[in-house]
């Protein structure tokens, strides 16, 4: 899954983080899991998470063992498969625009 189009006009790192979280929107992710899915530095992830939290686009849940980050339900787009993705979207993923 990906973040809804209306949330894709944000900073590139924020969009990458939102997409990773949207993929696992039910389970949530730790900071390390986000880092493994996003090709950015931990400092960039930290800044992106701070901005997303300030805009109420993510929720942070803490338990005894770890901290999970979940996207707000309004951020998560509809479930798609590769057949539903347009050619333009595929090109955008490949080329660094």
N, C-alpha and C positions, 0 to 999 in steps of 0.2 A: 504494500500500500504506500501511498504517498500523501503528503500534506495537500490540502485543498488548494486550488489555484490562487485563491485570494490571499494565501499566506506565502506565496512563492516570490513575492516582490521584496523580500527581506534580504539581509546580508547573506552571501553565499553559504557561509558556515552555519548560520541559523537554519537555512533551508535543508542543508545536509543533515543536521541534527534532527529537525522535525521529521524528515523522511525516515530516518533510522527509527525514531520513536513511533512513527505511524505504522511501521512494519511490525512492531511488537507492542501495539497499543494496549493489549489486554494484560500482558505480563509486566510491562515496564522494562527499563534497562538501568544498569549501573553506569557510572561514569566510564569505567573501563570497557564495558560493552559498547558504549557509544564510540569510544576511541577506536575500538577494533573495526567498526563499520564506517568510520569517517576518516578520510585521508587529510586530517588537519592536526595541528599541535594541540596538546592538552590545554595550553593557554587560550587558544582560539575557542576550544570547546567550553572552557570556563566562562569566557566573555559571552559566547552565544547563549549558554544556559542562563546567565544573569539577565541578559536582555529578554529572553523568552519568559523567564519567571516574572520580570517586571511588567510585562504585557499580559500576564495571566494566561499564557499559552501552554504552560507545563505545570504539572503538579509534582511535588516532591513528597514521597512517603518514606518514613524511617521506621525500621523495626530493630530488633535486638542485634541482628547480624549485619544488615546492609541498608543502604539508601537506594531507593528506586525512583527513577524519574519517568513520569508518564505524560503523554500529551493530553491536553484538554480534548474532550470528545468532539468539540466543534472543529478542531484542527484536522482530524483524520478524514481523508477523502474516501470515496467508494472503493471497494475492492476491485482491482483490475488484474488482468493477466497480460502477457506480452502481446496477445492478439488484439487487445483493446487499445494498446498504446499506438499513437499515431507515428508516422515516419518522422515528423518534425520533432516529437518528443524523444525518439530514439537518437536522433542526431544531436539534440541538446545534451543528452547524457554522455555521449562520446566526446564531443568537442567542447573545449573549455570556453564557453561564452561568458 
